[in-house]
């Protein structure tokens, strides 16, 4: 009998009663329990996260921040409640802890009391990070904890980005403020440079003027020294003259009766004394003229120098926004010294002015004294004859001499003060000249430095960025989140179920073939007894299960496509490939049952477990222990999973053709081994009559 007829006879057994027919229907629908039911249970779990109850605890008290008050906890809580990512429940810390423990909530998210304060600290001196506190309980559900880590990583990233944007925005605002301040400083430096240029001209004029003033003050000091010496000589001489005239007058008045003999004997001495008085009077008159002539010139020069230096100090140090701390103190001391010199010159001039009347009288008296002395000297040889007239003249001379002595004493005292002042004036003008020279040199260096400063500040203004609001928003957005993950999938699975379909579909088909050979004999006993060819017996046992497998494929894919919504990139190719898969699985399960009998059913289950753990249907096989990676290339479900992924989600079909070749090889090999087992079964042995194990 041919193999198809033998297969048909095997299937007819299921039509002889209700139970066999029910068993056949159950056999056809069995893959739905493993394929459709499993996939349906977690077809799109991420799309239903809003049904997972989660506790939200907002203990944040807020914090003051620039431009207002920061309430980061309220903002994040509002966004989470609006996002519908989870079924959020705002509760207290105690309620969240109890709910997480008893399973009311799968996890909790807590924003601590200082959450906003820590975020706001990024702009202060002691920045701190804000911590979102997530608690899970794996005793409730481990997978929810894994999902929450992904979700809350995005929440943390969004909160960190917002805090960074605020901090960076303040930095860019400070850049703008620095730009404006530097621009003002550059303008001020330009004004300083202009003022220094003017000050350099003034300092040069001052140095030149002080040079002339120094020459005049030197002459003044020398003249005053000469005057003082002359006044000293005048004082001494006038005192001597006064003493002599006093003695003369005393003698004349006391020994008038003896005058004639005395005059006759002392005529020459009287003449010499008169000539001495005449010469002294002339010297004093000459020195008085020199003092009166030099004093006004020296006073005017001192005042000119003082005024010039005061103008330089006012322009350089009082009217500048940024006075030079190195130059201004020295310039101020120079200005003060010049003013002191001017005051001394005023004192000398005042002395001359105040005593001008006395000096005039003194000059007149000296002239008179000189004339009288000359006349006395001329008349001295004849004094004895002119005794009466001489006595009168001597008394007048004595009176005048005392007046001259008194005036000379006052003049010498005043010229001593003038000498000291003139010396101080000359020394001060010398220092002023040195300071003015140093000032002029310093101003030249300062001018060069201010020019460099101005240029540097202008260059700095161009280099310091000045951002408006749009620029700040754009730049803070980039710097707060400088790296974005541009993720894309070449052949994206629309949901969780589609991604796992290539794993659960072959699982259900393997289980279908395994159960089918629990109801159908792997080798037809009638054919074995009749001595039919072994290959025919093998085909006769394979064809019924392969046919049932094709029906299982049709039922399973119809439910997955039209009921669950599975979309396949290559629908026809998927169906054809699954037909090959179910035929291959049927051949392998048939051989295990035919070769090992009752123990073969255990081997079928064991092989299923090995394939499920090494096929890489959930996690990449590289993440599994080495044993599973070692057997991965040698099991058919590995190639089935790889091929179905390309047929369902898209991509190159190279793995599909490779899997088809591998499945054809497994099918042919399994059928050949089944035929070999059939040949062995045609020989009866004691083991077949009394098997050690039967199921």
C-alpha positions as CSV (number, residue, x, y, z in Angstrom):
1,X,0.0,0.0,0.0
2,X,1.3,3.5,-0.9
3,X,2.4,6.0,1.7
4,X,-0.5,8.5,1.1
5,X,-3.0,5.8,1.6
6,X,-1.4,4.7,4.7
7,X,-1.5,8.3,6.0
8,X,-5.1,8.6,5.0
9,X,-6.0,5.4,6.9
10,X,-4.2,6.8,10.0
11,X,-6.3,10.0,9.8
12,X,-9.6,8.2,9.3
13,X,-9.3,6.8,12.8
14,X,-10.2,10.3,14.1
15,X,-13.5,10.2,12.4
16,X,-14.9,7.2,14.1
17,X,-16.4,9.0,17.1
18,X,-16.9,12.3,18.9
19,X,-13.8,11.9,21.1
20,X,-11.4,11.2,18.2
21,X,-12.9,14.2,16.2
22,X,-12.6,16.4,19.3
23,X,-9.1,15.3,19.8
24,X,-8.2,16.2,16.2
25,X,-9.8,19.6,16.6
26,X,-7.9,20.1,19.8
27,X,-4.7,19.0,18.0
28,X,-5.3,21.6,15.3
29,X,-6.0,24.4,17.8
30,X,-3.2,23.5,20.3
31,X,-0.6,25.9,18.7
32,X,-3.0,28.7,19.4
33,X,-2.5,28.1,23.1
34,X,1.3,28.6,22.8
35,X,1.4,31.0,20.0
36,X,-1.7,33.3,19.9
37,X,-2.5,33.1,23.6
38,X,1.1,33.9,24.8
39,X,1.5,36.7,22.3
40,X,-1.9,38.1,23.2
41,X,-1.0,38.2,26.9
42,X,1.8,40.7,26.3
43,X,1.1,41.9,22.8
44,X,1.8,45.6,23.8
45,X,2.7,45.9,27.5
46,X,4.3,49.4,27.0
47,X,1.1,50.7,25.6
48,X,-0.7,49.9,28.8
49,X,1.7,51.3,31.4
50,X,-0.9,53.9,32.3
51,X,-2.7,51.0,34.2
52,X,0.2,50.4,36.5
53,X,-0.4,52.1,39.9
54,X,2.6,54.2,41.0
55,X,3.0,56.4,44.1
56,X,4.1,60.0,43.5
57,X,5.4,61.8,46.6
58,X,6.1,65.6,46.2
59,X,7.8,66.9,49.4
60,X,9.5,69.8,47.6
61,X,9.2,73.1,49.4
62,X,10.5,75.2,46.5
63,X,13.3,77.7,46.7
64,X,14.0,81.4,45.8
65,X,15.7,81.9,42.5
66,X,16.8,84.8,40.3
67,X,13.7,86.3,38.8
68,X,11.2,84.6,41.0
69,X,10.6,81.3,42.9
70,X,11.6,77.9,41.7
71,X,9.1,75.0,42.3
72,X,10.8,72.2,40.4
73,X,8.8,69.5,42.3
74,X,5.4,70.9,41.4
75,X,6.5,71.3,37.7
76,X,7.7,67.7,37.4
77,X,4.7,66.3,39.2
78,X,2.4,68.2,36.9
79,X,4.1,66.9,33.8
80,X,4.1,63.3,35.1
81,X,0.4,63.5,35.9
82,X,-0.3,64.8,32.4
83,X,2.0,62.3,30.7
84,X,-0.1,59.2,31.6
85,X,3.0,57.1,31.6
86,X,1.8,55.4,34.8
87,X,-1.3,55.5,36.9
88,X,0.1,58.1,39.2
89,X,-1.3,58.6,42.7
90,X,-0.1,61.6,44.7
91,X,0.3,60.3,48.3
92,X,2.4,61.0,51.4
93,X,5.7,59.3,52.1
94,X,4.1,56.9,54.6
95,X,1.3,55.9,52.3
96,X,3.8,55.3,49.5
97,X,5.9,53.0,51.8
98,X,2.9,51.0,52.9
99,X,1.5,50.7,49.3
100,X,4.9,49.6,47.9
101,X,5.2,46.9,50.6
102,X,1.6,45.5,50.3
103,X,1.6,45.6,46.5
104,X,-0.9,48.5,46.1
105,X,1.8,50.4,44.2
106,X,4.5,48.8,42.0
107,X,7.0,51.6,42.7
108,X,7.2,55.1,44.1
109,X,8.9,58.4,43.0
110,X,9.8,60.9,45.7
111,X,10.9,64.5,45.2
112,X,12.7,65.5,48.5
113,X,12.0,68.7,50.4
114,X,15.2,70.4,49.2
115,X,14.8,69.3,45.6
116,X,14.3,72.9,44.2
117,X,16.9,74.3,46.6
118,X,19.6,72.0,45.3
119,X,18.7,72.8,41.6
120,X,18.8,76.5,42.4
121,X,22.2,76.1,44.0
122,X,23.8,75.7,40.5
123,X,24.0,79.5,40.3
124,X,25.6,79.9,43.7
125,X,28.9,79.3,45.4
126,X,28.1,75.7,46.5
127,X,26.2,73.9,43.8
128,X,24.5,70.6,44.6
129,X,22.7,68.0,42.6
130,X,19.0,67.4,43.1
131,X,18.1,63.7,43.7
132,X,14.9,62.0,42.5
133,X,14.3,59.0,44.8
134,X,12.8,55.9,43.1
135,X,11.9,52.8,45.1
136,X,10.8,49.5,43.7
137,X,9.8,46.2,45.1
138,X,10.9,43.2,43.0
139,X,8.7,41.0,45.2
140,X,5.8,42.6,43.5
141,X,7.1,42.4,39.9
142,X,10.7,42.4,38.6
143,X,9.9,43.6,35.1
144,X,8.1,46.7,36.3
145,X,11.3,47.8,38.1
146,X,13.2,47.4,34.9
147,X,10.7,49.4,32.9
148,X,10.7,52.2,35.6
149,X,14.5,52.6,35.3
150,X,14.1,53.5,31.6
151,X,11.2,55.8,32.2
152,X,12.7,57.6,35.2
153,X,16.0,58.0,33.3
154,X,14.2,60.2,30.8
155,X,12.5,62.1,33.7
156,X,15.9,62.7,35.3
157,X,17.4,63.8,32.0
158,X,14.5,66.3,31.3
159,X,14.9,67.8,34.9
160,X,18.7,68.0,34.5
161,X,18.3,69.7,31.1
162,X,15.9,72.3,32.5
163,X,18.2,73.1,35.4
164,X,21.2,73.3,33.1
165,X,19.3,75.7,30.8
166,X,18.6,78.1,33.7
167,X,22.2,78.0,34.9
168,X,23.7,78.5,31.4
169,X,21.2,81.3,30.6
170,X,22.6,83.2,33.6
171,X,26.1,82.7,32.3
172,X,25.2,84.1,28.9
173,X,23.5,87.1,30.6
174,X,26.7,87.7,32.5
175,X,28.6,87.6,29.3
176,X,26.4,90.4,27.9
177,X,26.9,92.4,31.1
178,X,30.7,91.9,30.8
179,X,30.6,93.0,27.2
180,X,28.8,96.2,28.1
181,X,31.0,96.9,31.0
182,X,34.1,96.3,28.9
183,X,32.8,98.7,26.2
184,X,32.3,101.4,28.8
185,X,35.8,100.7,30.1
186,X,37.2,101.0,26.6
187,X,35.5,104.4,26.2
188,X,36.8,105.5,29.5
189,X,40.3,104.4,28.5
190,X,40.0,106.4,25.3
191,X,39.0,109.5,27.3
192,X,42.0,108.8,29.6
193,X,44.3,108.6,26.6
194,X,43.0,112.0,25.4
195,X,43.4,113.5,28.8
196,X,46.9,112.1,29.2
197,X,47.9,113.6,25.8
198,X,46.8,117.1,27.1
199,X,48.5,116.4,30.4
200,X,51.8,115.6,28.5
201,X,51.7,119.0,26.8
202,X,51.0,120.7,30.1
203,X,53.7,118.8,31.9
204,X,56.2,119.9,29.2
205,X,55.2,123.5,29.6
206,X,55.4,123.1,33.3
207,X,58.9,121.7,33.1
208,X,60.0,124.5,30.8
209,X,58.5,127.1,33.1
210,X,60.1,125.6,36.2
211,X,63.4,125.7,34.4
212,X,63.1,129.4,33.9
213,X,61.7,129.8,37.5
214,X,64.8,127.9,38.8
215,X,67.1,130.3,37.1
216,X,65.2,133.3,38.5
217,X,65.0,131.8,42.0
218,X,68.7,131.2,41.9
219,X,69.3,134.8,41.1
220,X,66.9,135.9,43.7
221,X,68.5,133.7,46.3
222,X,72.0,135.0,45.5
223,X,70.8,138.6,45.6
224,X,69.1,138.1,48.9
225,X,72.2,136.5,50.3
226,X,74.2,139.5,49.2
227,X,71.6,141.8,50.6
228,X,71.6,140.0,53.9
229,X,75.4,140.2,54.1
230,X,75.3,143.9,53.2
231,X,72.5,144.5,55.7
232,X,74.6,142.7,58.4
233,X,77.5,145.0,57.5
234,X,75.2,147.9,57.5
235,X,73.9,146.9,60.9
236,X,77.3,146.6,62.4
237,X,78.6,149.8,60.8
238,X,75.5,151.8,61.6
239,X,75.8,150.6,65.2
240,X,79.4,151.6,65.3
241,X,78.5,154.9,63.8
242,X,75.8,155.4,66.3
243,X,78.1,154.5,69.1
244,X,80.8,156.8,67.7
245,X,78.4,159.7,67.2
246,X,77.1,159.2,70.7
247,X,80.5,159.3,72.1
248,X,81.3,162.3,70.0
249,X,78.1,164.1,71.1
250,X,78.7,163.2,74.7
251,X,82.2,164.6,74.5
252,X,81.1,167.7,72.7
253,X,78.4,168.4,75.1
254,X,80.4,167.6,78.3
255,X,83.7,169.2,77.3
256,X,82.4,172.1,75.3
257,X,85.0,174.3,76.9
258,X,87.7,172.0,75.8
259,X,86.4,171.5,72.3
260,X,88.7,173.7,70.5
261,X,91.9,172.1,71.8
262,X,90.4,168.7,71.3
263,X,89.2,169.5,67.8
264,X,92.5,170.9,66.9
265,X,94.2,167.7,68.2
266,X,91.5,165.3,66.7
267,X,90.5,167.0,63.5
268,X,92.0,164.2,61.4
269,X,90.2,161.4,63.4
270,X,86.9,163.3,63.0
271,X,87.4,163.5,59.3
272,X,88.2,159.8,59.0
273,X,85.1,158.9,60.9
274,X,82.9,161.2,58.8
275,X,84.3,159.5,55.6
276,X,83.6,156.1,57.1
277,X,80.0,157.1,57.7
278,X,79.7,158.4,54.2
279,X,81.0,155.1,52.7
280,X,78.7,153.0,54.8
281,X,75.7,155.0,53.9
282,X,76.5,154.6,50.2
283,X,76.8,150.7,50.5
284,X,73.5,150.5,52.4
285,X,71.7,152.6,49.7
286,X,73.1,150.3,46.9
287,X,71.9,147.1,48.7
288,X,68.5,148.6,49.3
289,X,68.1,149.3,45.6
290,X,69.0,145.7,44.7
291,X,66.5,144.2,47.1
292,X,63.7,146.4,45.8
293,X,64.5,145.5,42.2
294,X,64.8,141.7,42.6
295,X,61.9,141.0,44.9
296,X,59.0,141.5,42.4
297,X,60.6,139.4,39.7
298,X,61.2,136.5,42.0
299,X,57.6,136.6,43.4
300,X,56.0,136.7,39.9
301,X,58.1,133.6,38.7
302,X,57.2,131.7,41.9
303,X,53.5,132.3,41.4
304,X,53.7,131.4,37.7
305,X,55.3,128.1,38.5
306,X,52.8,127.4,41.3
307,X,49.8,128.1,39.1
308,X,51.1,125.9,36.2
309,X,51.7,123.0,38.5
310,X,48.2,123.4,40.1
311,X,46.7,123.3,36.6
312,X,48.5,120.1,35.8
313,X,47.4,118.4,39.0
314,X,43.8,119.4,38.5
315,X,43.7,118.1,34.9
316,X,45.6,114.9,35.6
317,X,44.3,113.9,39.0
318,X,41.1,115.7,39.9
319,X,39.2,115.7,36.6
320,X,40.1,112.1,35.5
321,X,37.7,109.1,36.2
322,X,40.7,106.9,36.8
323,X,43.6,108.9,38.4
324,X,47.0,107.4,38.2
325,X,48.0,106.2,41.7
326,X,51.7,106.3,40.8
327,X,51.9,109.9,39.6
328,X,49.2,111.8,41.5
329,X,50.8,111.7,45.0
330,X,54.1,113.0,43.8
331,X,52.4,115.7,41.7
332,X,50.3,116.8,44.7
333,X,53.5,117.2,46.8
334,X,55.1,119.2,44.0
335,X,52.0,121.5,43.9
336,X,52.2,122.0,47.6
337,X,55.9,122.9,47.5
338,X,55.3,125.4,44.7
339,X,52.5,127.0,46.7
340,X,54.9,127.3,49.7
341,X,57.6,128.9,47.5
342,X,55.0,131.4,46.2
343,X,54.1,132.3,49.8
344,X,57.7,132.9,50.8
345,X,58.2,135.2,47.7
346,X,55.0,137.0,48.8
347,X,56.6,137.5,52.3
348,X,59.7,139.0,50.7
349,X,57.6,141.2,48.5
350,X,55.5,142.2,51.5
351,X,58.6,143.0,53.4
352,X,59.7,145.3,50.6
353,X,56.2,146.8,50.2
354,X,55.6,147.2,53.9
355,X,58.9,148.9,54.5
356,X,58.9,150.9,51.3
357,X,58.2,154.1,53.2
358,X,60.9,153.3,55.8
359,X,63.3,152.3,53.0
360,X,62.6,155.6,51.2
361,X,63.2,157.5,54.4
362,X,66.2,155.4,55.1
363,X,67.7,156.1,51.7
364,X,66.9,159.8,52.2
365,X,68.5,159.7,55.6
366,X,71.5,157.9,54.3
367,X,71.9,160.4,51.6
368,X,71.7,163.2,54.1
369,X,74.0,161.4,56.4
370,X,76.4,160.9,53.5
371,X,76.3,164.5,52.7
372,X,76.7,165.6,56.2
373,X,79.6,163.1,56.7
374,X,81.3,164.5,53.6
375,X,80.7,168.0,54.8
376,X,82.1,167.1,58.2
377,X,85.1,165.5,56.6
378,X,85.6,168.5,54.5
379,X,85.2,170.9,57.4
380,X,87.0,168.8,60.0
381,X,90.3,170.7,59.7
382,X,88.4,173.9,60.5
383,X,86.2,172.6,63.3
384,X,87.9,174.5,65.9
385,X,86.7,177.6,64.2
386,X,83.3,176.3,63.6
387,X,82.8,174.8,67.0
388,X,79.4,176.1,67.6
389,X,78.2,175.0,64.2
390,X,80.0,171.6,64.6
391,X,78.4,171.0,67.9
392,X,75.0,171.4,66.4
393,X,75.9,169.2,63.5
394,X,77.4,166.5,65.7
395,X,74.2,166.4,67.7
396,X,72.2,166.1,64.5
397,X,74.6,163.4,63.2
398,X,74.2,161.5,66.4
399,X,70.4,161.5,66.2
400,X,70.5,160.4,62.5
401,X,73.1,157.7,63.2
402,X,70.9,156.2,65.9
403,X,67.9,156.2,63.5
404,X,70.0,154.6,60.8
405,X,71.2,151.9,63.3
406,X,67.7,151.1,64.3
407,X,66.6,150.9,60.6
408,X,69.6,148.7,59.7
409,X,68.8,146.4,62.5
410,X,65.2,145.9,61.3
411,X,66.4,145.6,57.7
412,X,68.9,142.9,58.7
413,X,66.3,140.9,60.6
414,X,63.8,141.0,57.6
415,X,66.5,140.1,55.1
416,X,67.5,137.1,57.3
417,X,63.9,135.7,56.9
418,X,64.0,136.6,53.2
419,X,67.2,134.7,52.8
420,X,65.7,131.5,54.4
421,X,62.6,131.8,52.2
422,X,64.6,132.5,49.1
423,X,66.7,129.4,49.8
424,X,63.6,127.3,50.4
425,X,62.1,128.8,47.2
426,X,65.2,127.8,45.2
427,X,65.3,124.3,46.7
428,X,61.5,123.8,46.2
429,X,61.6,125.0,42.6
430,X,64.5,122.6,42.0
431,X,62.5,119.7,43.3
432,X,59.5,120.9,41.3
433,X,61.6,120.9,38.2
434,X,62.8,117.3,38.9
435,X,59.3,116.2,39.7
436,X,58.0,117.9,36.5
437,X,60.7,116.2,34.5
438,X,59.7,112.8,36.0
439,X,56.1,113.7,35.5
440,X,56.6,114.4,31.8
441,X,58.5,111.1,31.4
442,X,55.9,109.2,33.4
443,X,53.1,110.7,31.4
444,X,54.8,109.6,28.2
445,X,54.9,106.0,29.5
446,X,51.4,106.4,30.8
447,X,50.3,107.6,27.4
448,X,51.8,104.5,25.8
449,X,50.2,102.2,28.4
450,X,46.8,103.9,28.0
451,X,47.0,103.5,24.3
452,X,47.7,99.8,24.7
453,X,44.9,99.6,27.3
454,X,42.4,101.3,25.0
455,X,43.3,99.0,22.1
456,X,43.2,95.9,24.3
457,X,39.8,96.8,25.7
458,X,38.4,97.5,22.2
459,X,39.8,94.1,21.1
460,X,38.3,92.5,24.2
461,X,34.9,94.0,23.4
462,X,35.0,92.3,20.0
463,X,35.9,89.0,21.6
464,X,33.4,89.0,24.4
465,X,30.0,87.6,23.1
466,X,26.9,89.7,23.5
467,X,23.8,87.4,23.2
468,X,20.2,88.5,22.8
469,X,17.3,86.4,24.1
470,X,17.0,84.3,21.0
471,X,20.7,83.6,20.9
472,X,20.7,82.7,24.6
473,X,17.7,80.3,24.2
474,X,19.4,78.6,21.2
475,X,22.8,78.2,22.9
476,X,21.5,77.1,26.3
477,X,19.3,74.5,24.5
478,X,22.4,73.1,22.8
479,X,24.8,73.3,25.8
480,X,22.2,71.9,28.3
481,X,21.7,68.9,26.1
482,X,24.7,68.8,23.7
483,X,24.3,65.2,22.7
484,X,21.0,63.9,21.4
485,X,20.4,60.2,20.7
486,X,19.2,60.0,17.1
487,X,18.0,56.5,17.3
488,X,16.4,54.7,14.3
489,X,15.5,51.2,13.4
490,X,15.9,49.8,10.0
491,X,13.0,47.4,10.4
492,X,11.2,48.4,13.5
493,X,8.7,46.1,15.1
494,X,5.5,48.1,16.0
495,X,5.0,46.4,19.3
496,X,6.2,43.8,21.8
497,X,4.1,41.0,20.4
498,X,5.4,41.4,16.8
499,X,9.0,41.3,18.1
500,X,8.4,38.1,20.0
501,X,6.3,36.3,17.3
502,X,9.3,34.7,15.6
503,X,10.1,33.0,18.9
504,X,6.6,31.8,20.0
505,X,5.4,30.7,16.6
506,X,8.0,27.9,16.2
507,X,7.5,27.0,19.8
508,X,3.8,26.4,19.2
509,X,4.5,24.4,16.1
510,X,7.0,22.2,17.9
511,X,4.5,21.5,20.6
512,X,1.8,20.8,18.0
513,X,4.0,18.1,16.4
514,X,5.0,16.7,19.8
515,X,1.3,16.3,20.8
516,X,0.4,15.0,17.4
517,X,2.7,12.0,17.8
518,X,1.2,11.3,21.1
519,X,-2.0,10.5,19.2
520,X,-0.6,9.2,16.0
521,X,1.9,6.3,15.7
522,X,5.2,7.5,14.3
523,X,5.4,4.2,12.3
524,X,2.3,2.4,10.9
525,X,2.1,-1.0,12.5
526,X,0.2,-2.5,9.6
527,X,2.9,-1.5,7.2
528,X,5.6,-2.8,9.6
529,X,3.8,-6.1,9.8
530,X,3.3,-6.3,6.0
531,X,7.0,-5.8,5.4
532,X,6.5,-2.5,3.4
533,X,9.6,-0.6,2.4
534,X,11.1,1.3,5.2
535,X,11.0,4.7,3.4
536,X,7.3,4.2,2.7
537,X,6.7,3.4,6.3
538,X,8.6,6.6,7.3
539,X,6.6,8.7,4.9
540,X,3.3,7.1,5.9
541,X,4.0,8.1,9.6
542,X,5.2,11.6,8.7
543,X,2.6,12.7,6.2
544,X,-0.4,12.8,8.6
545,X,1.4,15.0,11.2
546,X,2.8,17.2,8.4
547,X,-0.7,17.7,7.1
548,X,-2.0,18.5,10.6
549,X,1.0,20.9,11.0
550,X,0.0,22.8,7.8
551,X,-3.5,23.2,9.1
552,X,-2.1,24.4,12.4
553,X,0.0,27.0,10.5
554,X,-3.1,28.2,8.7
555,X,-5.2,28.5,11.9
556,X,-2.4,30.1,14.0
557,X,-1.5,32.7,11.4
558,X,-5.1,33.6,10.7
559,X,-5.7,34.4,14.4
560,X,-2.4,36.3,14.7
561,X,-3.0,38.4,11.6
562,X,-6.8,39.1,11.7
563,X,-7.3,38.9,15.5
564,X,-4.1,40.3,17.1
565,X,-3.0,42.4,14.1
566,X,0.3,40.8,13.3
567,X,1.7,42.6,10.2
568,X,4.2,40.7,8.1
569,X,6.7,42.3,5.6
570,X,6.5,39.1,3.5
571,X,3.1,37.4,4.3
572,X,3.2,34.7,1.6
573,X,6.9,33.9,2.3
574,X,6.1,33.6,6.0
575,X,3.4,31.1,5.4
576,X,5.6,29.1,3.0
577,X,8.5,29.2,5.4
578,X,6.3,28.0,8.3
579,X,5.0,25.2,6.2
580,X,8.6,24.0,5.8
581,X,9.2,24.5,9.5
582,X,6.2,22.4,10.6
583,X,7.3,19.6,8.2
584,X,10.8,19.7,9.6
585,X,9.6,19.6,13.2
586,X,7.2,16.7,12.4
587,X,10.1,14.8,10.8
588,X,12.4,15.4,13.9
589,X,9.7,14.5,16.4
590,X,8.8,11.4,14.4
591,X,12.4,10.1,14.4
592,X,12.8,10.6,18.1
593,X,9.6,8.8,18.8
594,X,10.3,6.0,16.3
595,X,13.9,5.5,17.4
596,X,13.6,5.8,21.1
597,X,10.0,4.8,21.7
598,X,8.6,6.0,25.0
599,X,11.9,7.7,25.9
600,X,11.7,9.6,22.7
601,X,8.8,11.7,24.0
602,X,11.1,12.9,26.9
603,X,13.8,13.6,24.4
604,X,11.4,15.7,22.3
605,X,10.6,17.8,25.3
606,X,14.3,18.1,26.3
607,X,15.2,19.1,22.7
608,X,12.4,21.8,22.9
609,X,13.9,23.2,26.1
610,X,17.4,23.3,24.6
611,X,16.2,25.1,21.5
612,X,14.2,27.6,23.5
613,X,17.2,28.5,25.7
614,X,19.8,28.7,22.8
615,X,17.8,30.1,19.9
616,X,18.3,33.8,21.0
617,X,14.6,34.5,20.8
618,X,14.5,36.8,23.8
619,X,18.0,38.0,24.7
620,X,21.0,37.7,22.4
621,X,22.6,34.3,22.8
622,X,25.9,36.1,23.6
623,X,24.4,37.1,27.0
624,X,23.7,33.4,27.9
625,X,26.2,31.0,29.4
626,X,28.8,29.5,27.1
627,X,27.0,26.1,26.8
628,X,24.0,27.7,25.1
629,X,26.2,29.6,22.7
630,X,28.0,26.3,21.9
631,X,24.8,24.5,20.8
632,X,23.2,27.5,19.2
633,X,24.4,26.8,15.6
634,X,23.4,23.2,15.7
635,X,19.6,23.4,16.5
636,X,16.9,24.1,13.9
637,X,15.0,26.6,15.9
638,X,18.0,29.0,15.8
639,X,17.6,29.3,12.0
640,X,13.8,29.4,12.2
641,X,13.8,32.4,14.6
642,X,16.4,34.3,12.4
643,X,14.4,33.6,9.2
644,X,11.0,34.6,10.7
645,X,12.4,37.9,12.0
646,X,13.4,38.9,8.4
647,X,10.0,37.7,7.0
648,X,7.9,39.5,9.6
649,X,9.8,42.8,10.2
650,X,11.7,43.0,7.0
651,X,15.3,43.1,5.9
652,X,17.5,41.0,3.7
653,X,16.3,37.5,3.0
654,X,19.7,35.8,3.2
655,X,19.0,34.3,6.6
656,X,15.6,33.0,5.2
657,X,17.3,31.1,2.4
658,X,20.0,29.7,4.8
659,X,17.3,28.6,7.3
660,X,15.3,26.9,4.5
661,X,18.4,25.0,3.4
662,X,19.1,23.9,7.0
663,X,15.5,22.9,7.6
664,X,15.4,20.8,4.4
665,X,18.6,19.1,5.5
666,X,17.1,18.4,9.0
667,X,13.9,17.1,7.3
668,X,15.7,14.8,4.9
669,X,18.1,13.6,7.6
670,X,15.2,12.9,10.1
671,X,13.2,11.0,7.5
672,X,16.3,9.0,6.6
673,X,16.8,8.1,10.2
674,X,13.2,7.3,10.6
675,X,13.4,4.9,7.7
676,X,16.4,3.3,9.3
677,X,14.4,2.9,12.5
678,X,11.5,1.4,10.6
679,X,13.8,-1.2,9.1
680,X,15.0,-2.1,12.6
681,X,11.4,-2.2,13.8
682,X,10.5,-4.9,11.2
683,X,12.7,-7.3,13.2
684,X,11.1,-8.5,16.4
685,X,13.3,-8.8,19.4
686,X,12.8,-9.5,23.1
687,X,13.1,-5.8,23.8
688,X,10.1,-5.0,21.5
689,X,8.1,-7.8,23.1
690,X,8.9,-6.7,26.6
691,X,10.0,-3.0,26.6
692,X,11.7,-1.6,29.6
693,X,9.6,1.6,29.5
694,X,6.2,2.3,28.0
695,X,4.0,5.4,28.1
